Amino acid sequence: MKDVYVIIEREDGKDLWQKIGTAFENRDGSLNIYLNCMPLTGKLHVRERNNGEKKGGE
């Protein structure tokens, strides 16, 4: 399972990572992505779920 983020670039240089969905990898390596909202920029960032640690923007 993977997490899907939109990265909101801010003027102060402290970008905001907003989780907006989940992705599941299929046997053939393709992804099924389920979004809870649509990013205004049209850009998505998909990364492995890292349970128990702070996510994004590290």
C-alpha positions, 0 to 999 in steps of 0.5 A: 500500500502507498500513500498519495500526496499533493505538495503545496509549495509555500513562499516561506520554503516550508512545503506542505504535504497533504495526504489525499489518497491511497494507491495499491500496486497490482501484480503487473506493477501498475497502480490503482489510485483512490483519491479523496480530493483532486489536486489543484496543481494536477501533480501527485506524489506517491510513496511507500507507506511508512507506518509509525513514522512522520510522513512527507516533508522530512 
